[in-house]
Amino acid sequence: MKIRVAQVGTGNAGMLTLRQLITDDRFELVAVSVSTPDKVGRDAGELAGLDVVTGVAAVGDLDTLIATAPECAVYCAMGDTRPVEATNDVRKLLEAGIDVVGSAPGTLQFPWGTMPDKVIEKVEASARAGNATVYITGVDPGFASDLVPLALASTCQRIEQIKCYELADYATYDGAEVMFDLMGFGKPVTDTPLLFLPGVLGLAWGTAIRMMATGLGIEVDEIVEHWEAEPAPESYDIAAGRIEQGTIAALKFSISGMVAGHPAIVVEHVTRTRDDLRPDWARPAAGGGSYRIEITGEPSYVVDVVPSSEHGDHNHAAIVAACGRIVNAIPDVLAAEAGIRTTLDLPLPTGHGTFVGPAD
């Protein structure tokens, strides 16, 4: 029997999860909720960019979606700039007895030590009330900074450090809110973007740091944040908008989980909007972007994951990967105990149900 599913949000990620929910035979799409007024009433197939008519018209509120009684909701509404609202949305779905998988709010990937205990308890109480489960994941934070490094770690006899990188050119990424409002691209280099206000990096990536630490059986004493910016040598346009000369055009930032003064677990991002900027910073293994896992120990590893897609470049491929991880987790989340669940709780994902063979 097909799993009854609903989609919340149809932005960069939501459009792609919606596409899989429509085309994957494991699921029956029963509802779509959107926040943009001009999307209300449009067919889910159109919102997913597919040449199909599903008969499911988008609604503009969560209550109408809940009334269709899905077994699971895929939550991909914006959470970076509205974490409280996203958390409240998830709680409402859980209280209605609907399991939730999604990309937001990111702090629910592994909230312990990152979110306030009272907020965690509210989410857990909502889950108990509806006997429902929530699982939030993605690519980074997500499988590139939990599942993949921990799988490699399982082969080591000794580990001194795990370091996870995202190395990418974001010139083709069209998420203006993330690029300009959150990360500060195109802003004066003397400004401190929202992402780099004290504590924000630790909030965003503390989930990955603490999940890896829990997997290793260690406890992080503190999280240390670092960031630096490179100005644009001239003015130019990217997919999200305009980068003026002298404004932020490349970023390097890191989040280090310290154990007894040693950076035991590190997440580092190098984000450029032009390939020639800061050649001395780490570079992707191929194409415009890669995820790199370095383990120092016995044995040591350097593993690069280079995503690609027949429908777009590395930025598109990374979002597809995050969305596939979310949707493919649905059966395991439905089978899990009620509450907040993480990658450490669920069975090893294998891509079960996704094989279609070579294209005709």
C-alpha positions in Angstrom: 0.0 0.0 0.0 1.3 3.4 -0.9 2.3 5.9 1.8 0.0 9.0 2.0 2.3 12.0 2.0 2.0 15.8 1.9 4.5 18.5 1.0 5.1 21.8 2.8 7.0 24.4 0.8 8.0 24.4 -2.9 11.2 26.4 -3.0 14.6 25.1 -4.2 14.4 22.0 -2.0 10.6 21.6 -1.8 10.2 21.5 -5.5 12.6 18.6 -5.8 11.1 16.6 -2.9 7.7 17.2 -4.4 9.0 15.8 -7.7 10.0 12.6 -6.1 6.8 12.3 -4.1 4.9 12.5 -7.4 7.0 10.1 -9.4 8.0 7.5 -6.8 5.6 4.6 -6.7 6.0 4.2 -3.0 4.0 7.4 -2.3 0.6 8.9 -2.8 0.6 12.7 -2.7 -2.5 14.0 -1.0 -1.7 17.7 -0.3 0.7 20.6 -0.9 1.0 23.7 1.2 2.7 26.9 0.0 3.5 30.3 1.4 3.5 32.3 -1.9 -0.1 33.5 -2.7 0.3 33.1 -6.5 1.1 29.4 -6.0 -2.2 28.7 -4.3 -4.5 26.6 -6.5 -1.8 25.5 -8.9 -1.4 21.8 -9.5 1.4 20.0 -7.7 2.8 18.7 -11.0 3.2 22.2 -12.3 4.9 23.3 -9.0 7.3 20.4 -9.3 8.2 21.3 -12.8 6.7 18.1 -14.2 4.5 17.7 -17.3 1.8 15.9 -15.3 -1.5 16.8 -13.7 -1.9 15.3 -10.3 -5.2 16.7 -9.3 -3.7 18.0 -6.0 -4.0 21.8 -5.9 -1.7 23.8 -3.6 -3.3 25.3 -0.4 -2.1 28.3 1.5 -2.4 27.0 5.1 -1.2 24.1 7.2 -4.7 23.3 8.6 -6.1 22.4 5.2 -3.1 20.2 4.6 -3.6 18.5 7.9 -7.2 17.8 7.1 -6.2 15.5 4.3 -4.7 13.2 6.9 -1.3 12.3 5.4 0.8 9.7 7.2 3.9 11.9 6.7 4.6 15.5 5.8 7.8 16.6 4.0 8.7 19.9 5.5 10.9 22.1 3.3 9.7 25.6 4.2 12.4 28.2 5.0 13.8 27.6 8.4 17.1 29.5 8.4 15.5 32.9 8.8 12.3 31.7 10.6 13.4 29.0 13.1 10.6 29.6 15.6 7.9 29.5 13.0 9.3 26.4 11.4 9.5 24.6 14.8 5.9 25.6 15.6 4.8 24.2 12.2 6.5 20.9 12.9 4.9 20.7 16.4 1.5 21.3 14.8 2.0 18.5 12.4 3.2 16.1 15.1 0.3 16.9 17.4 -2.0 16.0 14.5 -0.4 12.6 14.4 1.6 13.2 11.2 5.2 12.1 11.0 7.6 14.8 9.7 10.7 14.5 7.5 12.4 17.6 6.1 15.1 20.1 5.8 14.0 22.5 8.5 14.3 23.5 11.2 18.0 22.5 11.0 18.5 22.4 14.8 16.2 19.4 15.0 18.8 17.3 13.2 20.4 16.8 16.6 19.1 19.4 19.0 20.7 18.3 22.3 23.3 20.8 23.4 22.2 23.2 20.6 18.5 24.0 21.2 17.3 25.1 24.6 16.0 22.1 26.7 12.6 23.7 27.0 12.2 23.9 23.2 13.3 20.3 22.8 10.8 19.2 25.5 8.0 21.1 23.7 8.8 19.3 20.4 9.0 15.9 22.2 5.7 16.6 24.0 4.0 17.4 20.7 5.4 14.1 19.3 4.1 12.2 22.3 0.7 13.8 22.0 0.4 12.7 18.4 2.4 9.5 18.6 4.5 10.9 15.8 8.1 11.2 14.7 10.3 14.0 13.3 13.5 13.5 11.3 15.4 16.5 9.9 18.4 16.0 7.6 20.1 17.4 4.5 23.5 17.4 2.9 25.6 19.7 5.2 24.6 19.7 7.9 23.3 16.3 6.8 24.7 13.1 5.3 28.1 14.7 4.3 28.7 15.6 8.0 27.2 12.7 9.8 26.4 9.5 7.8 29.5 9.5 5.5 32.2 10.5 8.0 30.8 8.1 10.6 30.7 5.2 8.1 34.4 5.9 7.4 35.1 6.2 11.1 33.7 2.7 11.7 36.8 1.3 9.9 39.4 3.1 12.0 41.4 1.7 14.8 42.3 5.2 16.1 40.9 8.7 15.3 42.5 12.0 16.2 40.3 14.3 14.1 37.4 14.3 11.7 37.2 17.3 9.3 34.3 17.8 6.9 34.4 20.3 4.1 31.9 21.9 1.7 33.9 23.5 -1.2 31.7 25.1 -3.7 31.2 27.9 -6.2 27.8 29.5 -5.4 27.6 31.7 -8.5 24.8 29.6 -9.9 22.8 29.2 -6.7 19.8 31.4 -6.9 18.7 31.5 -3.3 18.9 35.3 -2.8 17.6 35.2 0.9 20.4 32.7 1.9 23.1 34.4 -0.2 22.5 38.0 0.7 20.5 38.1 3.9 22.1 35.2 5.7 25.6 34.8 4.3 26.2 38.5 3.5 27.4 38.2 -0.1 27.4 41.6 -1.8 27.6 43.4 1.6 30.5 45.5 2.8 33.4 43.4 4.1 33.3 45.5 7.3 29.7 44.2 8.1 29.1 41.0 10.0 26.5 38.9 8.2 23.7 37.2 10.1 25.4 33.8 9.7 28.5 35.0 11.5 27.0 36.8 14.5 28.4 35.1 17.6 26.8 31.7 18.2 25.0 31.4 14.9 27.5 29.1 13.2 27.5 26.9 16.4 23.8 26.8 16.3 23.6 25.9 12.6 26.4 23.3 12.6 26.5 22.3 16.3 24.0 19.6 15.3 26.6 17.9 13.0 29.4 18.4 15.5 27.5 16.9 18.4 26.0 14.1 16.4 29.5 13.0 15.2 30.8 13.3 18.7 28.0 11.1 20.0 28.7 8.6 17.3 32.4 8.6 18.4 31.5 8.3 22.1 33.1 11.6 23.0 31.8 14.9 24.5 32.6 18.3 23.0 33.7 20.8 25.6 33.1 23.9 23.4 32.5 25.0 19.9 34.9 27.6 18.3 33.8 29.6 15.3 35.9 31.4 12.7 35.2 33.2 9.5 36.9 35.5 7.0 35.7 37.2 3.8 37.3 38.2 0.5 36.1 41.3 -1.4 35.2 41.3 -5.1 37.9 42.6 -7.3 35.3 44.1 -9.7 31.5 44.2 -10.0 29.7 41.2 -11.6 26.4 39.4 -11.5 25.6 35.9 -10.1 22.3 34.0 -10.2 21.1 35.5 -6.9 21.9 39.1 -7.8 24.7 41.6 -8.0 28.1 41.6 -6.4 29.6 45.1 -6.3 33.3 45.7 -6.3 34.7 45.6 -2.8 31.8 43.7 -1.3 31.9 40.2 0.0 32.5 37.7 -2.8 34.0 34.7 -1.1 33.8 33.2 2.4 35.7 30.8 4.5 34.3 29.7 7.8 34.8 26.8 10.2 33.1 25.3 13.3 35.4 23.3 15.6 34.2 20.9 18.3 37.0 21.1 20.9 37.9 18.2 23.2 40.5 19.0 25.9 41.7 21.9 23.8 42.0 19.9 20.6 39.8 20.5 17.5 38.4 16.9 17.4 35.6 17.5 14.9 35.7 20.4 12.4 33.3 21.5 9.7 34.8 24.0 7.2 33.1 25.8 4.2 34.8 27.6 1.4 32.2 29.4 -0.7 33.2 31.4 -3.7 31.2 33.3 -6.3 34.0 33.2 -8.8 36.5 30.4 -9.3 39.6 32.6 -9.3 39.0 34.0 -5.8 41.4 33.0 -3.1 43.2 30.2 -4.8 45.1 29.5 -1.5 41.9 28.3 0.1 40.9 24.7 -0.3 39.4 23.8 -3.7 36.8 21.2 -4.8 38.1 18.0 -6.2 36.2 18.4 -9.5 33.7 20.6 -11.2 32.4 23.5 -9.2 31.9 21.8 -5.8 32.6 18.8 -3.6 32.2 17.5 -0.1 35.5 16.3 1.5 35.9 14.2 4.5 39.4 14.0 6.1 40.1 11.6 9.0 43.4 11.8 10.8 44.0 8.5 12.5 44.8 4.9 11.6 44.0 4.5 8.8 43.7 8.1 7.7 41.3 9.1 4.9 40.7 11.9 2.4 37.5 11.2 0.6 35.9 13.6 -1.9 32.2 13.3 -2.8 31.5 15.2 -6.1 27.7 15.5 -6.9 26.5 15.9 -10.4 23.1 15.9 -12.1 21.6 15.5 -15.5 19.4 18.5 -14.7 21.9 21.0 -13.4 25.3 21.8 -12.0 26.9 20.9 -8.6 24.7 23.3 -6.7 21.5 21.7 -8.1 23.0 18.2 -7.6 23.7 18.9 -3.9 20.1 20.0 -3.3 18.8 16.8 -5.2 21.0 14.7 -2.9 19.6 16.4 0.2 16.1 15.9 -1.1 16.6 12.3 -1.9 18.0 11.7 1.6 14.8 13.3 3.1 12.2 11.5 1.0 13.9 8.1 1.1 13.9 8.2 4.9 10.1 8.3 5.0 9.5 4.5 5.5 12.1 4.3 8.3 10.6 7.3 10.0 7.1 5.8 9.9 8.5 2.7 11.5 10.5 4.6 14.2 9.4 5.3 17.7 7.7 8.7 18.4 9.9 11.7 19.1 12.9 13.4 17.6 14.9 10.9 15.7 18.4 11.4 14.2 20.7 9.6 11.7 22.1 7.7 14.8 18.6 6.2 15.5 17.5 5.1 12.0 18.6 2.0 10.2 21.5 2.3 7.7 19.9 3.8 4.5 20.5 1.8 1.4 18.5 3.5 -1.4 15.8 0.8 -1.1 13.1 1.4 -3.6 15.0 3.8 -5.8 16.4 1.5 -8.5 14.9 1.9 -12.0 17.6 0.6 -14.2 19.2 2.3 -17.3 17.1 4.8 -19.2 15.5 3.7 -22.4 
